[in-house]
Amino acid sequence: NGPPTRADVVKHNIKAQFKPGERIAYSIQLGSSDKTFYKCVRELVIEGHAEKRADGCFYVARAQ
């Protein structure tokens, strides 16, 4: 087990800060560099918690 990874913390912060349908934007308050942030957002897309739309931006997935 052990402490959560940086990616786990960032993904948690993204889910907590942004509402369903809202555009996900990088900010230092999320707890990572921009490189780590975008890696985590791509992981959230794979997990189904975020989506990349035609405008090229990432959004929190809407509730099903």
Rosetta blueprint (number, residue, H / E / L):
1 N L
2 G L
3 P L
4 P L
5 T L
6 R H
7 A H
8 D H
9 V H
10 V H
11 K H
12 H H
13 N H
14 I H
15 K H
16 A H
17 Q H
18 F L
19 K L
20 P L
21 G L
22 E L
23 R E
24 I L
25 A L
26 Y L
27 S L
28 I H
29 Q H
30 L H
31 G L
32 S L
33 S L
34 D H
35 K H
36 T H
37 F H
38 Y H
39 K H
40 C H
41 V H
42 R H
43 E H
44 L H
45 V H
46 I H
47 E H
48 G L
49 H L
50 A E
51 E E
52 K E
53 R L
54 A L
55 D L
56 G L
57 C L
58 F E
59 Y E
60 V E
61 A L
62 R L
63 A L
64 Q L
